[in-house]
Amino acid sequence: MRRDWRTRFDELMVLAGLVSPIATIPQVVKVFATHTEHAGGQSLITWVVYTALAILWVIYGAMKGEAPIIVGNSLGIVTYGLVAAGIVLHAGLTF
């Protein structure tokens, strides 16, 4: 049986939902490995906003019953939150 384009697009979106949080892992490593040097150059506001938006997307995904939205953005909460925490830990409360 041939899958329709919507099923294939859903599968693509699952992959897309995983790319952003996984792509953030190098930032997490840099913030914690280079401490103040890299953390001071990052925008705390940006990473806090990314984390807050991911939280809203998880809530939305739960309301709609959409596992790809929940999973991808849950990973985003972890990775974006780790970058934000690393900035606070190594550079303090900075912009």
C-alpha positions as CSV (number, residue, x, y, z in Angstrom):
1,M,0.0,0.0,0.0
2,R,1.3,3.4,-1.0
3,R,1.7,6.0,1.7
4,D,0.2,9.4,0.9
5,W,2.2,12.6,1.0
6,R,0.9,13.6,4.4
7,T,2.3,10.5,6.0
8,R,5.7,11.2,4.4
9,F,5.5,14.8,5.5
10,D,4.7,13.8,9.1
11,E,7.8,11.6,9.1
12,L,9.9,14.5,7.7
13,M,8.6,16.7,10.5
14,V,9.6,14.2,13.2
15,L,13.1,14.4,11.8
16,A,12.9,18.2,11.6
17,G,11.7,18.3,15.2
18,L,14.8,16.4,16.3
19,V,17.3,18.4,14.3
20,S,17.2,21.7,16.3
21,P,17.7,20.3,19.8
22,I,20.4,17.9,18.5
23,A,22.1,20.8,16.7
24,T,22.3,22.7,20.0
25,I,24.4,20.0,21.6
26,P,27.7,21.6,20.4
27,Q,26.6,24.9,22.1
28,V,26.0,23.0,25.4
29,V,29.4,21.5,25.1
30,K,31.1,24.8,24.4
31,V,29.3,26.6,27.2
32,F,30.4,24.0,29.7
33,A,33.8,23.2,28.3
34,T,35.1,26.7,27.7
35,H,33.3,28.2,30.7
36,T,33.4,32.0,30.8
37,E,35.2,32.4,27.4
38,H,32.2,31.1,25.4
39,A,29.4,31.6,27.9
40,G,30.1,35.4,28.1
41,G,29.6,35.7,24.3
42,Q,26.1,34.1,24.4
43,S,22.8,35.8,24.9
44,L,21.1,34.6,28.0
45,I,17.8,36.3,26.9
46,T,17.8,34.4,23.6
47,W,18.3,31.0,25.2
48,V,15.7,31.7,27.9
49,V,13.2,32.7,25.2
50,Y,14.0,29.5,23.2
51,T,13.5,27.4,26.3
52,A,10.2,29.2,27.2
53,L,8.9,28.8,23.6
54,A,9.8,25.1,23.7
55,I,7.8,24.8,26.9
56,L,4.8,26.4,25.1
57,W,5.2,24.0,22.2
58,V,5.2,21.0,24.5
59,I,2.0,22.2,26.1
60,Y,0.5,22.8,22.6
61,G,1.6,19.4,21.4
62,A,0.0,17.8,24.5
63,M,-3.2,19.6,23.9
64,K,-3.3,18.5,20.2
65,G,-2.0,15.0,21.0
66,E,1.0,15.4,18.6
67,A,3.9,13.3,19.8
68,P,6.4,14.8,17.3
69,I,5.8,18.2,18.7
70,I,6.1,17.0,22.3
71,V,9.2,14.9,21.8
72,G,11.2,17.5,19.7
73,N,10.4,20.4,22.0
74,S,11.0,18.4,25.1
75,L,14.5,17.8,23.9
76,G,14.6,21.5,23.1
77,I,13.7,22.3,26.7
78,V,16.7,20.2,27.8
79,T,19.3,21.5,25.4
80,Y,18.2,25.2,25.3
81,G,17.9,25.1,29.1
82,L,21.3,23.7,29.5
83,V,22.8,26.4,27.4
84,A,20.9,29.0,29.5
85,A,22.1,27.4,32.7
86,G,25.7,27.3,31.5
87,I,25.6,31.0,30.7
88,V,24.3,31.8,34.2
89,L,26.8,29.4,35.8
90,H,29.8,30.7,33.9
91,A,29.0,34.3,33.0
92,G,26.3,35.3,35.4
93,L,23.1,37.1,34.7
94,T,24.0,38.8,31.4
95,F,22.3,39.8,28.3
